[in-house]
């Protein structure tokens, strides 16, 4: 029997990933956790490894001022507020709020995607 949902995915009518192109999880594989054969499995996102900051090209450094947030830095420097995670990766922080918690902190800004 052919799975109609899989046919739609294969035809491009349904995205094969639940994450948009700007998501930090775009391209990270999904897996299925099957605890018991008589129960449906649970889909999960496999682990995403943060690249070493030394492997990320830095375009600029930004000194944090009052009222700044990671999404505002993403919009200002990368053209999309959802790309704040690229700045977090370039600074090796897991919690993006660490980027703007300290006034005067020098934040590495990576090159925009595709450059």
VOPAGU-2260 file (C-alpha; in pm, 1 decimal, decimal comma):
REM VOPAGU-2260
SITE   aa  ch    i         X         Y         Z
SITE  UNK   A    0       0,0       0,0       0,0
SITE  UNK   A    1     128,8     345,8     -86,4
SITE  UNK   A    2     127,2     616,5     179,3
SITE  UNK   A    3     -67,4     916,7      39,9
SITE  UNK   A    4     113,7    1159,5     269,8
SITE  UNK   A    5     451,8    1036,4     147,2
SITE  UNK   A    6     332,9    1079,5    -212,4
SITE  UNK   A    7     244,9    1442,6    -137,3
SITE  UNK   A    8     585,2    1498,4      26,2
SITE  UNK   A    9     762,7    1340,3    -272,2
SITE  UNK   A   10     561,0    1561,7    -509,6
SITE  UNK   A   11     660,7    1875,1    -317,5
SITE  UNK   A   12     303,9    1953,8    -210,0
SITE  UNK   A   13     396,3    1909,3     157,9
SITE  UNK   A   14     735,5    2026,2     285,2
SITE  UNK   A   15     967,0    1744,1     387,2
SITE  UNK   A   16    1086,8    1945,6     686,6
SITE  UNK   A   17     878,8    2140,0     935,8
SITE  UNK   A   18    1144,6    2412,2     950,1
SITE  UNK   A   19    1165,2    2713,6     722,6
SITE  UNK   A   20    1480,3    2813,1     533,1
SITE  UNK   A   21    1580,1    3066,1     803,1
SITE  UNK   A   22    1551,1    2814,0    1088,2
SITE  UNK   A   23    1859,6    2689,6    1269,5
SITE  UNK   A   24    1709,2    2341,9    1236,0
SITE  UNK   A   25    1661,8    2352,6     858,3
SITE  UNK   A   26    1859,0    2060,4     719,8
SITE  UNK   A   27    1891,9    1882,2    1055,0
SITE  UNK   A   28    1758,2    1528,8    1007,1
SITE  UNK   A   29    1447,3    1400,1    1176,8
SITE  UNK   A   30    1436,6    1058,1    1338,7
SITE  UNK   A   31    1170,0     824,6    1471,5
SITE  UNK   A   32    1173,4     693,2    1826,4
SITE  UNK   A   33     984,8     363,8    1832,5
SITE  UNK   A   34     955,9     239,5    2189,8
SITE  UNK   A   35     714,0     -45,1    2119,0
SITE  UNK   A   36     616,7    -200,0    1786,3
SITE  UNK   A   37     246,2    -187,1    1869,6
SITE  UNK   A   38     248,4     191,6    1927,7
SITE  UNK   A   39     312,7     477,6    1687,2
SITE  UNK   A   40     658,0     624,2    1700,1
SITE  UNK   A   41     753,8     974,5    1801,9
SITE  UNK   A   42     934,7    1200,2    1555,1
SITE  UNK   A   43    1216,8    1413,9    1693,0
SITE  UNK   A   44    1489,6    1641,9    1562,2
SITE  UNK   A   45    1838,2    1497,1    1582,6
SITE  UNK   A   46    2107,6    1691,5    1762,5
SITE  UNK   A   47    2237,2    2006,0    1595,8
SITE  UNK   A   48    2603,5    2077,6    1657,4
SITE  UNK   A   49    2706,9    2441,3    1685,2
SITE  UNK   A   50    3004,5    2508,9    1457,6
SITE  UNK   A   51    3327,5    2628,4    1615,5
SITE  UNK   A   52    3339,0    3010,2    1607,1
SITE  UNK   A   53    3679,2    2989,8    1436,7
SITE  UNK   A   54    3503,6    2833,7    1133,9
SITE  UNK   A   55    3256,1    3123,1    1099,9
SITE  UNK   A   56    3363,0    3425,0     892,3
SITE  UNK   A   57    3308,5    3745,9    1089,2
SITE  UNK   A   58    3196,6    4055,4     897,8
SITE  UNK   A   59    3190,9    4302,4    1188,4
SITE  UNK   A   60    3187,3    4350,9    1562,9
SITE  UNK   A   61    2899,6    4523,2    1735,0
SITE  UNK   A   62    2904,2    4691,7    2078,0
SITE  UNK   A   63    2575,6    4621,3    2256,9
SITE  UNK   A   64    2371,8    4924,2    2360,9
SITE  UNK   A   65    2055,3    4959,7    2570,7
SITE  UNK   A   66    1729,0    4812,7    2441,0
SITE  UNK   A   67    1896,5    4574,1    2192,9
SITE  UNK   A   68    1779,8    4218,3    2140,7
SITE  UNK   A   69    1920,8    3928,8    1936,9
SITE  UNK   A   70    1637,5    3950,5    1682,9
SITE  UNK   A   71    1707,5    4321,4    1626,7
SITE  UNK   A   72    2073,9    4241,7    1556,6
SITE  UNK   A   73    1964,3    3972,6    1310,9
SITE  UNK   A   74    1739,9    4219,8    1129,8
SITE  UNK   A   75    2002,1    4495,1    1126,2
SITE  UNK   A   76    2302,0    4292,3    1012,5
SITE  UNK   A   77    2159,4    3986,6     837,0
SITE  UNK   A   78    1835,2    4128,3     698,4
SITE  UNK   A   79    1608,3    3887,4     886,1
SITE  UNK   A   80    1525,4    3886,6    1258,7
SITE  UNK   A   81    1493,1    3506,3    1249,1
SITE  UNK   A   82    1864,0    3477,0    1166,6
SITE  UNK   A   83    1967,2    3587,1    1518,5
SITE  UNK   A   84    2085,4    3228,3    1573,4
SITE  UNK   A   85    2369,3    3280,8    1324,9
SITE  UNK   A   86    2499,3    3558,4    1549,9
SITE  UNK   A   87    2460,5    3331,7    1853,2
SITE  UNK   A   88    2658,2    3058,5    1674,2
SITE  UNK   A   89    2934,9    3304,6    1582,9
SITE  UNK   A   90    2967,2    3392,8    1951,0
SITE  UNK   A   91    2938,4    3034,7    2082,7
SITE  UNK   A   92    2635,4    3106,4    2299,9
SITE  UNK   A   93    2351,1    2860,3    2345,9
SITE  UNK   A   94    2108,1    3118,7    2488,5
SITE  UNK   A   95    2084,5    3404,5    2233,8
SITE  UNK   A   96    1982,7    3647,4    2509,3
SITE  UNK   A   97    2340,4    3629,8    2638,4
SITE  UNK   A   98    2440,0    3831,3    2331,6
SITE  UNK   A   99    2266,4    4147,3    2453,4
SITE  UNK   A  100    2255,0    4099,8    2832,6
SITE  UNK   A  101    2572,9    4301,2    2892,1
SITE  UNK   A  102    2598,4    4660,9    2773,1
SITE  UNK   A  103    2917,7    4723,1    2579,8
SITE  UNK   A  104    2974,3    4356,4    2496,7
SITE  UNK   A  105    3147,2    4316,2    2160,9
SITE  UNK   A  106    2938,8    4074,7    1954,8
SITE  UNK   A  107    3083,6    3906,3    1645,6
SITE  UNK   A  108    2854,8    3948,0    1345,0
SITE  UNK   A  109    2894,0    3671,3    1082,4
SITE  UNK   A  110    2877,2    3724,4     711,0
SITE  UNK   A  111    2519,4    3712,6     579,1
SITE  UNK   A  112    2403,4    3375,6     441,5
SITE  UNK   A  113    2529,5    3298,0      94,3
SITE  UNK   A  114    2838,7    3516,3     117,1
